[in-house]
Amino acid sequence: MPVFCAPKMVRIVLLCFCNIPFMGKGTVMSHFWSNTIWYLLLGAATAFQVVYTVYVSENRCRTFAFYLTLVGLPLYFETFILIFLDAYVYYPKIIQSPDLDPFNDALVGNLFSQTAVAASALFLTVRQKPFSWYAVIAFLYCVMEELFKALGIYSQHWWRTWMTFIGLLLMFAIAKWMYSRLVRGLRTIYYYGYILLGMFPVCTILFLWGVLDLFGLMRFNATLLSNPKISRYGLYIVFFSISYPIMVWGYLRKHWVWKAAVFAVIGAMIYVGHICHLLIFREGLFIPVGILMIIWMYASVWILDRLYEGPS
């Protein structure tokens, strides 16, 4: 069957991950070599840091779980200033589908950036590097930021590169403190926090955005407020800020009655969001996608809990 006759979802997959020009514009390769390649190189460096650090660590599962927690830490902050404060914008030219909001491409760039920062924080923390290493790596990120600006694949609005330097030093210091608490043993209340941060990449990024949103199975309402971007992602934040703590609390309860009650509460949230048109489901998929959302949310907590091996 000709590729132009492919179903809508197949076209989106190809456009998102292969950058195939269905719309007849022969700019894909130029975008790849001018924009995308630099983000892919950053991704490769990130993967190397994570694999190396996890491999040489004493407890590999716990170290990887801590990396997921660290990814959530800058993502919460960076996503807020990117979306709501319009601090800067990325141009990786990876998501170029006409069926998707162009801002998704900026989110992909942000994801590359913050997973890299978290990987460096993991390396510095687990390998117990001195503060001088913090300053050197923060400086290298600032150099990279200026390089991306010069290449035209990233631009700043009110954000400045010196803010990145200070923010990274703070991020690395927080990561060191968090890792020391983890090694000594976490009280349950702190363990909640580590799991909640880890749910951002595992549940929000990977599933809610990466699967449901990008494939049009479920999206948050973009017309609730005058600014579609703030409306859509504001609802994201409200949803996971309420549902994630409830799910984590229910998961850590031993009696099945509490778990069932949590499933019911989150299911009711999804239903109310659906009938109020805050959560927009593809026609006919409300029930299966709603159930899948609850299952994935629970599975995310289970995965992180198994990797962390429970609170100390």
C-alpha positions in Angstrom: 0.0 0.0 0.0 1.5 3.5 -0.8 2.8 5.3 2.2 0.5 8.2 1.6 -2.5 5.9 2.2 -1.2 4.7 5.5 -3.5 5.2 8.5 -3.1 8.4 10.5 -1.4 6.7 13.5 1.2 5.1 11.2 1.9 8.4 9.6 2.4 10.0 13.0 4.8 7.2 14.0 6.9 7.6 10.9 6.9 11.4 11.1 7.8 11.5 14.8 10.5 8.9 14.8 11.7 8.7 11.2 11.1 12.3 10.1 9.7 11.1 6.7 8.4 14.0 4.6 4.8 13.0 3.8 4.0 16.6 3.0 6.3 16.7 0.0 8.9 19.1 1.6 12.4 17.9 1.0 13.9 19.5 4.1 14.2 16.4 6.3 17.9 15.7 5.8 18.8 19.3 6.2 16.9 19.4 9.5 18.7 16.2 10.5 22.2 17.5 9.9 21.5 21.1 11.1 19.3 20.4 14.1 18.5 16.8 15.0 22.1 15.4 15.0 23.2 17.6 17.8 20.4 16.4 20.1 21.1 12.8 19.2 24.8 13.3 20.1 23.7 14.7 23.4 21.4 11.7 23.8 24.3 9.3 23.1 26.5 11.1 25.7 23.6 10.8 28.2 23.2 7.1 27.6 26.9 6.6 28.0 27.0 8.4 31.3 24.0 6.5 32.7 25.2 3.0 31.5 28.7 3.7 32.9 27.5 5.0 36.2 25.0 2.2 36.7 27.5 -0.4 35.8 30.2 0.7 38.3 27.7 1.3 41.1 27.3 -1.1 44.0 23.5 -1.4 43.6 22.7 -1.1 39.9 18.9 -1.3 40.3 18.8 1.3 43.0 21.2 3.6 41.0 19.0 3.4 37.9 15.9 4.1 40.0 17.7 7.1 41.5 18.5 8.3 37.9 14.7 8.2 37.1 14.1 10.3 40.3 16.8 12.8 39.2 15.3 13.1 35.8 12.0 14.1 37.4 13.8 16.8 39.5 14.9 19.1 36.6 11.9 18.2 34.5 9.4 19.6 37.0 11.4 22.8 37.2 12.4 23.1 33.5 8.9 22.2 32.2 7.4 24.9 34.3 9.7 27.7 33.1 9.6 26.4 29.5 5.8 26.2 29.3 4.5 28.8 31.7 7.3 31.4 31.8 8.5 31.0 28.2 12.1 31.0 29.2 13.5 29.5 26.1 12.7 27.1 23.2 14.4 24.1 21.6 14.4 23.2 17.9 15.5 19.6 17.6 13.2 19.1 14.5 12.3 15.6 15.5 8.5 15.9 15.7 7.4 17.5 12.5 4.0 15.9 12.0 1.2 18.3 10.8 -1.2 16.3 13.0 0.6 17.3 16.1 1.1 20.6 18.1 4.6 22.0 17.0 5.3 22.7 20.6 5.8 18.9 21.1 9.1 19.3 19.3 10.3 21.8 21.9 9.3 19.3 24.6 11.5 16.7 23.0 14.4 19.1 23.1 13.7 19.8 26.7 13.7 16.0 27.4 17.1 15.6 25.8 18.4 18.5 27.9 17.1 17.4 31.3 17.9 13.7 30.9 21.5 14.8 30.2 21.6 17.0 33.2 20.3 14.2 35.4 22.9 11.8 34.0 25.7 14.2 34.9 24.2 14.6 38.4 24.1 10.8 38.8 27.7 10.4 37.7 29.0 13.2 40.0 27.0 11.8 42.9 27.6 8.1 42.6 31.3 8.5 41.8 31.6 11.0 44.7 33.4 13.7 42.7 34.5 16.9 44.4 32.9 20.3 44.0 35.5 21.3 41.4 34.0 18.7 39.1 30.6 20.3 39.6 31.9 23.6 38.4 33.7 22.1 35.4 30.7 20.1 34.2 28.3 23.1 34.8 30.7 25.2 32.7 30.7 22.6 29.9 26.9 22.7 29.8 27.1 26.5 29.5 29.5 26.2 26.6 27.1 23.7 25.0 24.2 26.0 25.5 26.0 28.8 23.8 26.9 26.4 21.0 23.3 25.4 20.5 22.4 29.1 20.4 25.0 29.8 17.7 23.8 26.8 15.7 20.2 28.2 15.9 18.8 25.0 17.5 18.0 26.6 20.8 17.1 30.2 21.7 16.7 32.1 25.0 13.9 34.6 25.8 14.5 36.0 29.2 16.7 33.1 30.4 20.5 33.6 30.5 23.4 31.2 30.4 24.7 32.2 33.8 21.4 31.1 35.3 22.1 27.7 33.9 25.5 27.6 35.6 24.0 28.5 39.0 21.0 26.1 38.5 23.3 23.2 37.7 25.5 23.8 40.7 22.3 23.7 42.8 21.0 20.6 41.0 24.3 18.7 41.6 24.3 19.7 45.3 20.7 18.6 45.8 21.5 15.3 44.0 24.4 14.7 46.3 22.2 15.3 49.4 19.5 13.0 48.0 21.9 10.2 47.3 23.4 10.4 50.8 19.9 10.1 52.2 19.2 7.2 50.0 22.4 5.3 51.0 21.8 5.9 54.7 18.2 4.8 54.3 15.0 6.6 53.6 12.0 7.2 55.9 8.7 6.5 54.3 7.8 10.1 53.8 11.1 10.7 51.8 10.5 7.5 49.9 7.2 8.9 48.7 9.0 11.9 47.2 11.6 9.8 45.4 8.9 7.7 43.8 6.8 10.7 42.9 9.8 12.3 41.1 10.5 9.1 39.3 6.9 8.9 38.1 7.4 12.0 35.9 9.6 10.3 33.3 8.1 6.8 33.7 4.4 7.8 33.7 4.0 11.4 32.5 6.7 11.5 29.8 6.7 7.9 28.6 3.0 7.1 28.7 0.7 10.1 29.2 2.6 12.3 26.7 4.7 9.8 24.7 1.9 7.4 24.0 -1.6 8.8 24.7 -1.0 12.4 23.7 1.3 12.0 20.7 -0.9 9.2 19.2 -4.1 11.2 19.9 -5.6 8.6 22.3 -6.1 11.1 25.1 -5.2 14.7 25.4 -5.9 17.4 27.9 -8.2 20.3 26.9 -6.4 23.1 25.1 -9.3 25.5 25.0 -10.1 25.8 28.7 -7.9 29.0 28.9 -7.1 31.6 26.3 -3.6 30.3 26.0 -3.8 26.7 24.5 -0.4 25.7 25.8 -1.0 26.8 29.3 -4.5 25.2 29.3 -3.2 21.9 28.1 -0.2 21.5 30.3 -1.8 23.2 33.3 -4.3 20.4 33.2 -1.4 17.9 33.0 0.1 19.3 36.2 -3.3 19.4 38.0 -3.9 15.8 37.0 -0.6 14.2 38.1 -0.2 16.4 41.1 -3.4 14.9 42.5 -3.4 11.4 41.1 0.2 10.4 41.6 0.4 11.0 45.4 -2.9 9.1 45.8 -1.6 6.2 43.8 1.7 6.1 45.7 -0.1 6.2 49.0 -2.4 3.4 47.9 0.4 1.2 46.6 2.2 1.3 49.9 -0.9 0.3 51.8 -0.8 -3.4 52.5 -4.5 -4.1 52.6 -6.2 -4.6 49.2 -9.2 -2.5 50.2 -7.1 0.6 50.2 -5.7 -0.2 46.8 -9.2 -0.8 45.4 -10.3 2.5 47.0 -7.4 4.3 45.3 -8.3 2.8 41.9 -11.9 3.9 42.4 -10.9 7.5 43.3 -8.5 7.9 40.3 -11.1 6.2 38.0 -13.6 8.8 39.3 -11.2 11.6 38.6 -10.7 10.4 35.0 -14.4 10.0 34.5 -15.2 13.5 35.8 -12.4 14.9 33.6 -14.0 13.1 30.7 -17.5 14.3 31.1 -16.3 17.9 31.8 -14.2 17.7 28.6 -11.0 18.3 30.5 -9.6 15.0 29.2 -10.4 14.4 25.5 -10.4 10.7 24.6 -10.5 9.4 21.0 -14.0 8.3 20.3 -14.9 4.9 21.7 -11.7 4.6 23.7 -12.6 6.2 27.0 -13.0 3.0 29.0 -10.0 1.0 27.7 -7.7 4.0 27.8 -9.0 5.1 31.2 -8.3 1.6 32.6 -4.9 1.6 31.0 -4.0 4.9 32.6 -4.8 3.5 36.0 -2.8 0.3 35.3 0.2 2.2 34.0 0.2 4.5 36.9 0.2 1.6 39.3 2.8 -0.2 37.3 5.1 2.9 37.4 5.0 2.9 41.2 5.6 -0.9 41.2 8.6 -0.6 38.9 10.2 2.2 40.9 9.5 0.4 44.2 11.1 -2.8 42.9 14.2 -1.0 41.7 14.5 0.9 45.0 13.8 -2.3 46.9 11.3 -0.5 49.2 11.8 2.1 52.0 14.5 1.4 54.5 
